[in-house]
Amino acid sequence: MSKTIIPSKELKNFKDLSENNQKNINQLGLIEFQIQKLSQEKLLISDTIIKIENNFQSEVDKLKEKYGDGNLDLSTGEFTEVKNTEETITK
């Protein structure tokens, strides 16, 4: 079995390619980690949105029970009652 020493210029090319490849692999791993972390954050935010929407609906139901059907102006706090269209037609 014969051994040949590769010239340093050729060896440097292989080393450079190997280092660049390793950097890219490491960067890809970091990106994948960030994607997983963002996916977890997305799920957390989605869960929070669902909870807020449920709380909002619960508050709407409380208002309906107390004041009836209507519209609430969030900037003024003014509640405007809306008549049920069936009641209007039958009266």
C-alpha positions, 0 to 999 in steps of 0.5 A, a space after each residue: 500500500 503506497 502513501 502519497 502526500 497531497 500538496 498543501 494547496 490541494 489539501 487546503 482546498 479540501 480543508 476549506 470545503 470541509 470547514 465551509 460545509 461544517 459551517 453550513 450544517 451548523 447554521 442549518 441546525 440553528 435555523 431548525 432550532 429557531 423554527 421549532 422555537 417559533 412553532 412553539 411560540 406560535 402555538 402559545 400565541 394561538 392558545 392565548 388568542 383562543 382564550 381571549 376570544 372565549 373570554 370576550 364571548 363570555 363577556 358578550 353573553 353577560 352583556 346580552 343577559 343584562 342589557 339585551 341584544 345590542 351594540 357596544 361602542 368600545 370608545 364611549 361605552 355607549 350601548 345601543 339596544 337592537 330590537 329583535 326583527 321578529 318582534 318588530 314584524 309581529 307587532 
